[in-house]
Amino acid sequence: MALQRPLRFLALCWLFLLPHPAAGDSEALLNELNRLSPAEREKRLVEGAKKEGRVLVYSSENITLLSAYEAAFTKRYPFLKVEYWRAGGDRVGARVMTESRAGQLQGDLIGLAFDVAYEIKGTGILARYNSPERKFYADVFKDAEGYFTPTNLIHAIIAYNTNLVSPREVPKDYPDLLNPAWKGKLSIDTEPSRAVMGWLKAWGEEKTRNYLQGLARNDVAVTRGHSLQTQFVCAGQYAAAVELYLYTVAGMQRTGCPIGIVYPNPTTVASAQSWAVPKAAPRPHAAALFLDFILGADGSALVADEGRIPARSGVKPKFETLNQVASGKVPVQVLSADDAHRYGELSDKLVKDLLMRK
């Protein structure tokens, strides 16, 4: 769980203060390839990838999107086999660091949740890789040095059951959910990090603390899993959820679920998954090919096809509901990986102290 992240990362980062076995350096190789012309660079990557034969991906990404990446990539590069190991964001980071410390890293490409990307970068195990596709991604979501780049974005919104909540009762913003009329009718995730960090950035600690205390007084149900909560709101188990993911709610709307969307102030947006190549990647040519593909226009189109919000500029979400956030009318609060580092520990502590113990 994210609540355990500070202690786990402290312990793992301590290991990196000790001497450790030398590893291969994919950063030097990839930087050298980037000095070539685009055609020669592609040729060299393909030649190297053919010798490597496969690419192993560690990721916390949605399984359907990973499968879509795999199918399209292997169609383009049939000589490569794509394998992936999927787990929660903290577990992905922990496995990468543990294997790297032992000099036995198996993963070639890693997908990191936005709230652990900064810590993983700080260990020094990631390679700087200036993929030609990085220029299509906003600076606020990717790191300046070239260590990681996101593929899609997540917006935290309020959702409600349209059968249980009349038009005049629909909340307009977060403070409305503190009304006693919502007592016992609300849910929030056990890991509401994107929303809470957005509150900390926009409101400060005191107002955020007071808001969480107000939710606790209103008997908010703390439930693990944003997708599961979305299903519960659809089924009427909760009248509303304090913070769900826009793309998940929009997807359920398309199935006929009676769920409505409220864009609160702020509507927090953060990267869903950021991708990086470890310095010790066993198969760096295949890793670079795969990363270039998922960051490219075709990979971003797959993100849109899966009902997600692409991070790549110029690629719009496939479904109109998701395009509303780009209209300029939604009060968006952007969270960067640096913000996650700045507010993550306090966010976890407030949730643990004020919601988990209520």
N, C-alpha and C positions, 0 to 999 in steps of 0.2 A: 504493500500500500504506500501511497505517497506520504502518509503520515510518518513513515519510518525512514524516509529518504535521507534526512540530514545525518542521522547516526550511521546509516549504511554507507553513505558516501564518504563520511569522515574516516571510517575504518578502511574502506577500499583505497582512498587517496593516500592514507598513511603507508600502505604497502608500496606505493610508488616512490616513497622517499628512500627506499632501500635499493641497493644495486640489483639490476635484473638482466637477464640474458639479452644479448644483442639480437635484433630482429631485422628482417628485410625492410628496405625503405622505398615504398611505392611512390612517395612524394617526389624523390629525385627522378625516378623513371618517368612519371607522368609529366613533370615539369619539362623534362627534356623532349618528350613527345609533343608538347604544346608549342615548341619552337618551330615545328615543322609546318609546312603548308597544310591546309585542311585535307587535301586529297592524300598526301603522304602520311599525315597523322592517322587518318582512318585506315589506310593500308597497313601501317605498322601495328595498330591496335588489333585489327582482325588477324594478322599473322600471329601475334602473340597469344590472342585468345584461342585460336585454333590449337595451339600447343597446350594450353591450359585445360581446355575441354569442358570446363564447367564454371559456374559462379555460385557461391554459397552466400545467401542473404540472411542476416539477422534483422528482425523488424518487429515493431509493435503495430504495424499497419493492419487495416481490415483485411481479412482473408480473401474476400471477393476481389478486392482491388489488386492484391498480390497475384492472384490467379490470372487476372486479366493482363497484368504486366507480363507474366510468364508466357502466356499464350502468344501475345503479339511479338514479344522479343524473340522467342525461339522460331517464330515464323520468318523473321528477318534474318536471324543468325542460327540456322538449324544445326550448326556444328557445336553449339553450346547447350549444355544442360543446366537448367536453373533449379536450384534447390533452396528452400528457405526454412528457417526456424523462427517461429513466431511466439512472442510472449509479451507481457506488460512492459512498459517503457523502462521501469527500474530494473527489471530482470535482464533486459537486453543490455543495458549499460553495465550491469554487474558481471554478466557473462563475458563481455568484451574485455573488461579490465582484468578479470581473473585469468582468462586465457592469455592475455598479453603479458601479465606479470610472470606467468609460468613459461613464456616463450613458446606457447602452443596455440596461438590464435588460428582458428579455422575459418572464420568469416571473412569474406572479401569486401562486402558492402554492408553497412549498418544503417538502419532507419531508427531514428531516435525521437521520442516524444519531446515536445518543445521545452518541457520543464526539467529535462535532464541533459539537454544538448550542451549547455554551458559547462556543466561539471565535467562531462566527458572530454570536452575540448581542453579543459584545464589540466587534465592528466598528461597531455602531450602525446597521446597515442594516435591521434588523427593526422592524416596527411592533408596538406593544403593542395586542393585540386581545383584549378581554374577551368572547369568545363566550359566549352564555348557557349553552352546554353545558359550559363549563370547570368548573363547580361539581361535576360528577359525577366529577372526576378527582382522585386523591390528590395532595396537595401535594408529596410527595417526588419525583414524576416530572415535574411541570410546574414551570416557573420561577415565582417569586412575583410578578414584575412583569407577566406576561401575554404574554411574547414567544413562547413555544412550548408546545405541548401534545401528549402522545403518544397514539397510538391503540391500540397493542398492546405486549405485554411478551414478553421472551425470558428463559428460565431456562437456565442452563448446568448440564448434568448429565453424569455418566459413562454410557457405553453399552457394551454388550458383545454378542458373538455367542453366542446361547444354544446353538448346536450345537457351538461350540468350547470354551465355558467351562461346566464342570459346576457344579451348585448350590453345592457346597462351595468352589469356586474363585472364586465371584463376589466382586469387591471390595466392601467395605462403605464405604470412604471413600478420599480421595485418597492417603493414605500407603501404602495397600495396593498401589498401582501401582508403588511403588519396590522391591517384592520382586523379586529376580533371576528369579523364575519368569516374569515378564512381559517379560523382556529380548527386544527385537526384535519384540514383538507389539502394540505400542501406536502410536497416531497422535495428533497434535495439530495444530491449524490454524496456518497462518503468521501469523494475526491472532487470537490467543486472548484478545483484550482484556478481554472481560467476565469470564472466569474469573480471569485474572491480576490485574485490578483488584480483584476480590472477595477474592483471596488477600492482596493488599497491605493492603486495608482490615481484614480479619479477623486476619491473621497478622503484618503488618509486613514490612519489606523483607528482613531477614535470613532469616526462615523461608521466604519466597517464593523468594528467591535459592537457598537450599539445596534447595528442592523442585525447581526448574527444573534445577538441576545434577544432581539425582538422576534426573530423567527423561532427561536427556542421557546419563547413564551407562547407562541402560537402553535406549539406542538407539531412543528414540522417533522415529517417522517424522514429519517436519514436512511437512504436506500442505495445499495451499491449497483452501479451500472446505468449509464445514461440511456442506452438502448432499452433496457428493461423498464426504466421509469417511463419512457415514451409509451411503451406497450401498456403500462399500468394506467397512464392518463387516458389512453384510447379506450381501455376497458372500464373506465369510471372508478377505479380504485382510489385515485386521487383526482380532485377537481382541477388542480393546477400543479405545475412543477416550477420551482424557482429558477432553475438554470438547466436547460436542455440544449442539445446541439442542433443548430438550424437545419443542417442537411438531413439529420435523422428524422426530425419532425416533418420536414417537407416530403421526405420519402414516404412516411406513414400517411400523410395527407393523400398521396397519390393512390393509396390502397383503399381509400374510403374511410379511413379512421376519422372520427369526429374530434379533431384536434386543431386548435387555433394558435396563431403565433403573435406574440407581442414583442416589439423591438424596444427594450428598455433603454434608459440612459444611465450608464453607458452600455451599448451593445459591444461586448468585448470580442475581439478577433485575434486569434493567434494561430501559428502554424500547427498543423496536425501531426506532421511527420517530417523530420529533417534528415537528409541523407549524407553520409560521409564514407570515405574510404580510409581504413586504418593504414598507418605506415607499414605495418607488418602483414598486409593483405597477401595471402599466398598466391592469388591469381589477379594481379593488378590490372592486366589488360582487359580481362573479362569484366572486372568490376567497373572500369572506366566506360566500357561499351554499354553496360547495363545502366549506369548512372546517366550517361549522356542520353540514352533512350528515354528514361522516365522523366527527365527534365525537359526533353524536347517537345515539340508540338504534338506528336503522336501520343506520347505518354500522357501529356496533359489532357488530350482529348479523351483518353480512357478514364481519367479522373472525373471529367464532366459526365461521361457516359454512366459512371457508377453513382451519379447523383451527388457528387461532391463539388466543392468550390476550388477550382484550380488556382494555384499561387502564381502561375506564369501569366505575365501580362499579355493581353490580346486574346486569351482563351476564356470565353464566357461559360458560366454554368449552363447545363443543358436545359434546366427547368426554370421557368419564369419566376417562380417564388424566390429562388436563390438570387436572382438578379436585382431584387429590390434593395439589397444592401449597397449596391453600386450606384443607386440613384442620387445619392448625396443627401437624402432626407433622413437617413438613419444615423443617429449619433454614435459613430463607431469609436471605440477605444482600442488602439492597437497595442498588443503585448509582444515585445521582442524577447529573444532568448536572454538578453541582459536583464530585462524586467523580471523574467522568471527567476533568475539568480538573485535579484534584489529583493523580491517579495515572496519567494517560494517558502522559505523557512517560517516566516511570520504567518503566511497563509495557512500552512499546515498546523501551526500551533493554535491559531484562533479556531479553526474547525475542530480540532481535537478537544480544546478546552471548553468551547461554547456549545458545540452541537453533539459531539460523540458522548459527552458525559451528562447530557440533559436527562 
